[in-house]
Amino acid sequence: MSARRRSALDCALAANRHIFAVTQRQAGDDDPTQEALYGVGVVAYVFDFMPRHVRIMVRGLKRVTLMRVVGGGMLAANVAPFAESGGDTAQGETLARTVLEHFQAYLDVNFASEPYSRLPHIREPGVLADVIASLMSTEIGQRQELLETGNATARLEKILALMKNGRRAA
C-alpha cells in the first residue's frame, strides 16, 4: 500500500471510518492521476482493517461521482452524489425474483448457506442487484459498468445478461 493511500486510510480510521473507493483503469499505479481513475466509486465504511495483511473490509454506503482528485500528503478526492433511481417498481420486483432464480442456478448454491441465506429476504431491487453483483465473478470493466448504472431495474437486467452469457453448467 502506498504511503499516500495508507495516510488516507489512517485519517479515515481516526475519524468516521468512511473512505472513497474508486477503481483504477490500470492496476499497479501507486500514484494515479484523475484520468487513471474511473468516474464513479463508492463511499464505504471500513468495518475491519488487518494491517499485518494489508486487508481492508468495507461495506459500501452510496455511489458517488469523482469530481476532482485532491493533491497533498494523502490520496483524496472531492465527490458529488450519483443520481440513482429504482426504475419501475413492479418490473424491478419481478426481475429481482428472476435474477435470484438464475443466480441460484448460476452458482449452484443453496440459499440456506452463508453468504447466500439473506438474498431471498432483500426487498429492494437495487440492493439485491448490488449484493449479487458483489458475489459474481466478473471482470473489472463489467463491475464498473454495473456500478455506473444508476437505474436498479437496468442493473438487474445487466446482471441477468451477464449470468446468461457466462452461464455455468445448468
N, C-alpha and C positions, 0 to 999 in steps of 0.2 A: 504494500500500500504506500503510495507516495506521501511525502511529508505534508503536502497541501491537503490531500484527502484526509489524512489522519488528523490534521488540525481542525478541519471542518467537523469530523466525527466527534472529536473531543469536545468541541464547542456545543454540538447538539446534545451530547450526553450530559453535559453540565447544565444545560438549560431545560428545554421541554422535550428532548429526545426526538424531535422532528428533523427529518432530513429531506432534501430534494434528491430523488434518484432519477437519473436520466441515462439512456443508453448511448454509448459511443458508436460512431459509424465504423471505426476501426479499433479493434481491441488492442491493448498493449500501449496506448499513448498515455503516458503519465501526466502530461500537461496539455490536455485537449483545449483547442480553441472552440469558440461557439459554433463555427462551421463544422467541427468534428463531432458535434452532438446532435441527436435528434431533437426536434422542436417540442415534443410533448413528453412529459415524465410524470412522476407521482410524488406527492408529499407523503412520506411514510413515517411511521412511529417505530423507533428502534426498541424492541422489547427484549432483546438479548444480544450481548456482544461478548465474543470469546477472543480476547486479544492475542492469546497464545497461538491460536489457529487463524487469526485474522478473519473471523467469520462473524457476519452481522445478520441477525434475524430481524426482519421488519414486517409490519402489517401496513399495506397501502391504505391511505386515507382518502385521497382525492387526486384526480388528474389535474395537471396544471400545464400551462404553456410556458416554455422558456422564453423570456423576453431579452435578457442580457446576462452574459457571464460577467461576474464582478471580479476584478483582479485583486491582488493582495496576498497576504500570507496564507490564505486558505482558499480552496476551491468553493466558490459561492456563486449564487445567481439570483437575479430578480425574476419572479414568476408572476403569472396572471391566471385567473380562473379559466378553466377549459369548459366550453359550452357542451353540456350533456343533456340528453333527452331520453325519456323512457320509450319513445315510439308509441305505436298503437298498443294499448294495454291488453286487449283481448288477444290480439295476434301474438304479443310478447309472451303471454302466459301459455298459449298453445304451443308456440315454438319452444318455450322453455321445457315443457314436458317431452317434446320430440327430441330435443338436444340431450336431455337426461337419458332417454331410452337408448339413443345412439352412443352416448358416452359409455354407458354400461357395457354395451356390446363392443365398442371400440377398444376399451382396455380390458374387457372380460373381467370386470370387478363385481364384487358383492357390496351393495350399499350398506350392509351391516358392519363392514370393517372400516377401520380408520385408514386414511383420512376422508373416506367417501361417505361415511354414515350421515353426515349433516346435509349432504347435497339435496336429497328429496325434500328437505324441510325449508329450503331457501325459497322465499316467495317473490322476491324482486328479480325480474328477468336480468337486469343489469348486473346485479351482484352475482347471480348464478353464472352469467357469462364470464365475469372476471375470475371467479373461483375455478371454473372448468378450464379456462384459458391457462391459468397458472399450473394446472395439473397435466396439461398436454405437452408432448414433446414436439415443439415446433421450432422453426428457425427464427433467428432474431428479427429478421425483416417481417415475418408473419406476426410475431408477437407485437412488434411496433405498430403494424397496421391495425391490429385489434385494439391496442391502446389508443390509437388516434381516431377510432370510430366512436363518436360521441353518442350515437343512437343505439340504445340497448337492443332493439329488435334487429337492427342491421348487424350488430356484433354477434348475436346468436346465429344469424344466417351465415355469417362468415365462419363461425366455429363449426357449424354443421357441414359446410362445404369442405373445410379442412379435414374433418373426420371422414367424410365420404371419399375424398381424394387420397387420403393416407390410410385408408381402411386396412386394419389388420385382419387376419383370418376370422371370418364370422361363421 
